[in-house]
């Protein structure tokens, strides 16, 4: 499958900048630039065709994201307005109607128990010896929209860091994520599975381009299960280099697709049917068991 779309208008000559007062909705709806999540969607297991379709057909809000959005608001002091729905669950029609009304008004609906939970999560952040000082109110700026042009491809890029703390010679970028599990092993797996090493490199490159000084990127993962434990980590240089290389490939792909208007699937144009193999670990295990006897 190959999708063909009109190439989006590019603002290639725009200088690096911070766009003040840009809403999250307007930021995410921007089709003239590429974000970190967009770059990640272009690479396997995603593909340009799926990225192009999803950009033209944005999904409705997902309930599983509501807790994360609400936690961000309590921790960062910025975010969508919350609507507390005083029901124990979403089973009753009245609760569902209130939830749908909240969505229609651009609010995040939360059951009372979930509202209490995200308040407890924010309190756990404030009490944490490392995360607490990072998010001290007034010590940083939340959700600034950064725009710059990638020098290698001429692609317009954008990033919206959760929290920026400015120092004379350094910018600290703190990324807050809620998760089912926040132990170090689960955090490491999430970074690999969701391409957060790409996000790390992309944000650091954007901050350098826009603010003109080096930055550090810190992950703050918090469990959504009491007592809402927290893991704060900084990615290794080697893993960041991998993320940066993946971003470079995705930027080239985006530039090529934008220029041609053609957004291929995983296979791309071919006159033959490619072979497919078992995953290396499965092939080795089964070869040892069934062939090497």
N, C-alpha and C positions, 0 to 999 in steps of 0.2 A: 504494500500500500504506500502511495506517495501523495501527500497533501500539497496542494498548490494554492498559495495565498498571495494577495498583493503585498509587496514589501512595505513594512511600516515606515513611516517617516522618521528619519534619523536627524538628530541635532548634533552632528559630529564636531562642530566647532565651538560648542558651548564650553566655557571655562569650568574647571572644578569649582564646586560651590555647595553651600548648604541652603536648602530651600526651607525657609521658616514657615511654620504654620500649616504645613501640608498634612492633611488628614491621612489616616491609615488607609481609608478607602481609596482616596485619590492616588496614593503611593502605589498600592497594589494593582490599581487599574491601569497604570501607565504602560503603554505598549511601545513607546519610543525608546525604551532602555531595557536592559537585562539585569535581573537581580541574582543573588546567590542561589535561591531556590530554583530559578529558571535555568541557570547553568547546570545545576545538578540534574534537573529533569531531562536535559538534552542527552546526557550520557547514560549508558546501560546501568540498570535495567530499563531505563526510560529510552526515549528516542525523539528525534525532532518532530515526527508526525504527531505523536501524543502531546508533546509540548504545545504545538501549534493549535491543536484542537482544544486543549484545556484553556489556553489563553483566550480563545474566542468564546468558550462556553464555561465561564467560572462556576464552580460548584456552590451550592447553598451552604450556609454555615453548618458545621458539624458539631454535634453536642459534645463530643469528646474534647473539643478545643475550648469549651466555655470555661472550664476550671483554669486552664492555662492563662486565658485572657484575663480572668478575674484576679488570679494571683499576680500577674504582671501589674495590674492596676494598683493593688495594695502595696506591692514592693517598690515599684518605680514611681508611683504617684501620677501616672499617665495611662490612658487607655479608654475604652468605650464605657459608657454609662451602664451600670448594672441594674437589673430589675429582679428584686428578690421575690420569689413566688412561694407563698406560705402554704406549701403542701409537702407531704412526706415523700412523694414520688410523682411521676408524670402519668400515672394510670388514669386519673379522672379527666373527663373532658374539659372541665373548668380549668384545670392546671395546664392542659395542652393549649387551650385558647389563650390564656395569659402568656404562655411561652411564645406562641405565634405572634401575638400582639407586640411583645418585646422585640422580637426579630424585625418586625415590620417598622418599628420605630428606631432601628439601629442600635438597640440595647442588647446586652448579654443577659439572658435569663438564667437565674440560679435558684435552685431549691434552697430553703432556709438552712438545711443541714450543710449544703455545699458552701453557702456563703460563710457559715461559721467556720468551716474547714479552711477556706482560703485565708480568713483572718488569722487563724491559728498558724498557718504556714508562714504568713508574713511576720508574725511575732517570732517564730523560730528563726527566720532570717535575721531579724533585728538582734536576737540574742546570740547569734553565732559569732565566734571571735574573729573570723576572717570575713565572712559574707556581710556581717552587720556593718562594719566600717566602710566596706566597698559601696554599700547602698545608702549611706547616711544622707537623709534628705537635705537638699541644697548643695551637696558636694559634687553633683554631676548634672548632666542634661539627658533627659530620656527621649528616645525615639526621634533623633535628628535625622532628616533625610539628606543623604549625601549623594551628589551626582558628579561623575567624572567620565573622561573618555579613555578607553584602553589604548595605550600608545601603539601596540602591535597590530591591532585590527581596526582601530577607528570606531569601535562599538561603544555606544553610550551605556554606561553602567550606573547602577544605583544600589545603595545599601541603607538600612535603617537600624543602626545599632541600638540595642536595648538601653545602654547606659554608657555615657562618655564622661570620664573624669580628666580634666585638663591640668597638666603640670607644666612648668616652664619649658622643659626639654622632652616631654613625653606625654602621650595620650593613652589613657587606660580605657580599653573597651571591655565592658563586662556583659556577658551574655547569660541571661537567666532562663533556665529550662526546667519545667516540671516533668516528672517521669514516674512510671509505675515503680521503678527501682532506681536508686541513686547510688548504689555501692560502686566502687571504682571499676570493678570488672564489667558491670552493666553499662557504666558510662563509656568505657572503652569500646564496647560493642556498639553502643548507639552512635558513637562518632564514626565508626566504620560503616554501619548500616545506613546511616542517614547523610553521610557526606559532610559531617560537621568540620572535618579538616579542610574542606573546600571553603566553607563559610569563613573559617578562621583566616585563611590566606587572603580571601577576597576582601574581607572587611579591613584587614591590615593594609592591603594595597590601596583601598579606597581612602582610608584615613590619611595615609601618606600623601596621596595625590591631592586631597582636598585641604588638609591642614598643614601640609608641608613639614611634618616632623614624625619621627618614628612612634610606633604604638606597640602596646602589648595587649593580647587578647586573652581574657580569662573566662573559663566556663564555670558557671554556678548551677549545678544540678540539685534539685530538691525532690525527695520522695513525696508522693501524694498519699502516703500512708503514715499515720501517727507513729512516732513523734516527729515526722516530717524532717528526717535527717538530710544533711547537706554535704555535698562533695564539691570542693573548689579545686580546679586543676588548670594548668597551662600546658598546651600541646608542645610536643618536642619539635625541634627544628626539622628533623628528618621527615616527620609526618606532615608538617606544614608544607615542606617542599613537594611532597606527593600531591597534596591538595592544590597547590599553586599550578603544578603541571596539568592536573585534571582541568582546572579552570582555563588554562591556556588552550587546551584542546577544545573545550566547550565553546570558548569565545570564537575560535576559528570556525567551528561548525555553525554557530549562530550567524557569523558574518557571511559565510558562504550561502546559507539558506536565505538570509535576508536579501542578498544580492540577486539570487536566482529566483526567489519566490517558491522554491521547491523544498519541502520538508519531508525527507525520506523516513521510512520505518527502520527497524533494526537491520534489515538485510540490504536495503538500498537497491539500485538497479543491477540486475544480473540476468544472464541468459541460461543459467544452470541452477539446479537445486543444491545448496551447500550441504555438506555433511554436518552432523551434530554428534557430540560425544557425551558420555557420562561426565559428571564432575570428576576432576582428577582424583580426589580422595575416594570416591565411590569406585572408580575404575580400578584403582590400586587394591582396594580392599577385596573387591570381588574377583579380580585376577588372581590374587593370592589364594583365595578360597577355592576357586573353581578351575583355574587354568594351571596353576603351578602345583600340581599334585603328582 
